[in-house]
Structures are given as structure tokens and as C-alpha cells.
Amino acid sequence: MGSTAQALGGDAPLVVPEKTERTVNNPSPSVLSHAHWKPRANPWAIAATVALAAFMEVLDTSIANVALPHISGDLGASTNEGTWVLTSYLVANAIVLPLGGWASSVLGRKNFFMICLFLFVISSFLCGIAPSLPMLLVFRVMQGAGGGGLQPMAQAIMADSFDDRRRGMAFALYGLVAVLAPSIGPTLGGWITDSYSWRWIFYINIPVGVLAYFLVVRLVEDPPWIVPDRKRLFNMDFVGLSFLVISMGGLQIMLDKGEEMDWFASRFVCFFAFLFVAGIIGLVVWEWRHKAPLINLKLFKSYNFAICCFLMMLVGGVLNASTVLQPQLLQQLLGYTATESGKALTAGGFSLVFVMPFAGWAVGKFPARYIAAVGFCFFAASFWFTTTQLSLGMTFWNASLLRVVQLAPIPFCFISITTAAYIGTPREQSNQVAGLINFVRNIGGSIFIAITGSLVTRQAMHHQALLQEKMTSANIPFDQYTKGVGGFLGQHFGGPNGGGMAIGSIYGELQRQAGMQGYIDVFKMLFWMALGMIFLAFLLKRNQPAAAGKSDIAMH
């Protein structure tokens, strides 16, 4: 294993089988101390503390969505200008997410976590008192920057606080945070906005954040292999940071404004697409060659880690896409309010609470790749079931059942992939692993939300065109309906108006049916994607969780 200095620099070589064998047969004292280190506080108390902070941050990625009209109206901004409240947060969040490994090596992981938590709480208060939209955007950037460090560091702290045998259960708790928070965010945000004020969606972070801060101070500690080197702060990789800012800013703005501006037909969107492509190429080339990179991209030399990141990107994408699609469907086609559509998603959260511990136990007993494959099988089945149940006559209970079915497989996929990502990587790299895993999950969510939203619109237009072809007098049912309804309406609203009103009623129903077909097409696409993920799961390394206690040194 490379030296501590190499690991902190982000350039530590990955463990290969030959080196692993020598380490097991003749481990050095430092390896032994690292392998047997345990936190002084109860690991579950630590996990609950960092999960509380992470839950608060993940919640803020979606809680403001339903409050945008209220925010725009109160601050005198247009609806399009109001969407920057979301975009500014996501851009800052995406930039900071992969920087956790570097920041922890400079400041220490606990210190970095506390700084991010403090910044998040202070900026939440500032967002609540913001007098104008520009000021709110500035504070949202600060909030996104603070929140970007909480997710990966919470996961890394959990990974190091538990041994391999119990790590699956710890990740079950983290998975509950990562999956449940975005699901209840819109419901909670709508209720707070309707009952009080949009400003309270930011104020509620303050007491939770203060509690989490004091618990972190008391319970969390850095493991012995994290040795802060503050000199690196003055030798920061500013070129790599610039490429990261350019690429993530370009991606988020392109995705946020793409559908609104007809994607690449807009020069504005094309410009930010170019920034994303140029920035990501520059970032990869520069970070790969840099001696002390901000992001240790050489972790991707391990095909196991690379596959885990790809699968997590897909899981994050499918999860976030379905979380956005279903409430949109309920509001646009079935006339639900934002609060009612949020309530329809609530049952899915209860299924997560039930399934997560079982999935965590299973990952501690069976190889992660088998658990992932089973999860993807259920994932595919859930989306196929969704395509058979979607209809304009769907009831509230049908919608709730669909959300339960969609979320139940998530824990098996999420926990197993997260666990597999740590297989074969040095413990010194846990911060980098956590940062990259969370980074690709969030990027996948942003990409899939944009793509599926656009596909729903395009497929609805396609089905609408097909249905309109049958709206002719040659179509006997259509002709009979228009004459019958037109005659009835003509008696009440005047003869000349009856025919037009009949056509209008048919056209309204046609749009709803075409819209539903568009949603069905997209869920079918998610079904085929989940099927492909089953085969990818078998490319993961086959770990032996039952022997975790004996092979801890070998695994790390």
C-alpha cells in the first residue's frame, strides 16, 4: 500500500492481488493499526448524527421545487428567473461534491464536515431573510457549497466507523437518507409554503443543523490515516478547480434550460453544452496527470470501481426521474394539487423504512453483485408493472401502490453498489470514493430528469399526432360523437357553437390520452434500462462478506 502522504495526495496506487497477498502474510504495524481502528463513540450514534445532517441537505435539493411560484411572486421575479433558485444550488452542490477527499486531507474530515454544516445552517438563515432574488441566489450558492460536502463525508464517516460485516447496515441508513429525503421534499415544501411561508422551508434547517453540529463535535473523530496537511491549502490545484466549475456549471445550466429553449436549437444551450464538454475533457486530462489532484480519477483504473460509478449513476438517474415523473403525471393529467401528489408518494417512503434494514442485512451475508442483480430484476419488474397500471382512471391508491413498487427494490441496488465500491480500495481513499459515488449519483439524477422530461413531451406530441389522424368525418365513432354532443351543446349554447365545443372537448381528452401514452413510453424505456443493469451487476467483483472480519486487511 502506498504511503499516507501518497494517499492524502490522491495518488495512492490501488491494491492489486499480489500486493494484497503480501500485506496479509506480513502486514506492517501501520496497516494493522488502521485495520483494527474503531471510533470511541458508538458507531450507530455516529451514523445517526451524520445521517441527520445529510438528510437535511438532501431534503433541500427538492423542498424548494413547489415553492418557486411563491418565491418568484414574493420577490417580484418571473417564473423563469425563479428557476435559478434551484439551478444555483445544484451547480454549487455538484462542484463541491467531488472535492471532499481533497478538503479532508487539508482540514481533516471532521473539521471539513463541521465547516460545511456551519455554512449550510448560516446560509439557510440568510436564504430565509433574503430581500431580493439576486441576494437569494447568492445565499443559495453558499448553501449548495456547504451542502455539497455533507453527503460524501457522511457516507465516508459511516464507512470507516463500521467493519465490513456491518457496513451494509450502515449504508442502509445512508440509503434511507439519500432516497427518502428527495421523495418527501416536495410534500413537506408544499405543506410549509401553504401553511406558513416559503421562507420557512429554509428556517427549518436551523434547529436541525445546530443539533447535528453539536453532536458531530461530541461524537465524530477522524481515523488515524487522515492526517491534515494545511500546507496543501496554499498549493491548491486551481486549474483543476476551474475545469470542474466550468464543466458542472455548463452541465447544470444546459440541463435546466434545455427543454425550455428547445435544446440545441438554442445558441444559449449550445454554448453551455460546449463549456461542459470542454471542461470535462480538460478536467480529466489535467487531474490524471497532476501529482496532487483535487479528484483522484485514478480510482477508475479499478474496473470494479468504474462499474460501480456507472451503475450508481444509472440508479440515481432512474430514481430521480421516477420521483419527478409521477407527481408531474398526477398534477398534469389527473388534476392533483402539489400537496396531494406528494401524499401519493408518501407510501413509498414507508416501504423504504421496511426494506432498507433487510437489504443491509442481506449485503452483509451475500456477495454484493448478487444482491445488486436481484435488486435490478425487481427494478425492471416494477417499471413494467407501472406501464400496465398507468391510466387516466387511476385512483390515489393505485398511484400510492405504484410508488411502493418502484421504491422497494432501491435499497438492494443502492446499498450493494455502495458497498461494492469500497472493495479493493485502500481505506485512506474512502473520502475520495464517497465523493465520487455521490457525485455520479447526483449527475445521473440531473441528466435523467432532463432527458425523461423532454422525452415525455416528445412522445406525447407523437401520440397526439397519431390520434389526430383519426379525428375525421370518415371515422364513424368520432362523427357520431361530435354530432350527438354538438347537438346537445348547441341547444344550451347556440347551434353554431355546439360543433366547435364538441371538437374542443374531444381534443382536450385527446391531449390527456397522448400525455399518458408519453409517460408510459418513458417508463418502458426505464424498464429496458433496468434489464441491462442486471447484466452489468455480474461484472462486479465477488466479495465474501461472511469472511469480512478475517479479510479486513486484504480488502483494504
Secondary structure as UniProt FT lines:
FT   HELIX           4..8
FT   TURN            9..10
FT   HELIX           17..25
FT   HELIX           29..35
FT   HELIX           43..59
FT   TURN            60..64
FT   HELIX           65..67
FT   HELIX           68..74
FT   TURN            75..76
FT   HELIX           79..82
FT   HELIX           84..96
FT   HELIX           97..99
FT   HELIX           100..107
FT   HELIX           109..128
FT   HELIX           133..148
FT   HELIX           150..161
FT   HELIX           164..195
FT   TURN            198..199
FT   HELIX           200..203
FT   HELIX           205..219
FT   TURN            224..225
FT   HELIX           230..235
FT   HELIX           238..258
FT   TURN            259..262
FT   HELIX           263..265
FT   HELIX           267..289
FT   HELIX           297..301
FT   HELIX           303..334
FT   HELIX           338..363
FT   TURN            364..365
FT   HELIX           368..389
FT   TURN            392..393
FT   HELIX           396..407
FT   TURN            408..409
FT   HELIX           410..421
FT   TURN            422..424
FT   HELIX           427..429
FT   HELIX           430..468
FT   TURN            469..470
FT   TURN            473..474
FT   HELIX           476..493
FT   HELIX           495..537
FT   TURN            538..539
FT   HELIX           545..547
FT   TURN            548..550
FT   HELIX           552..555
//
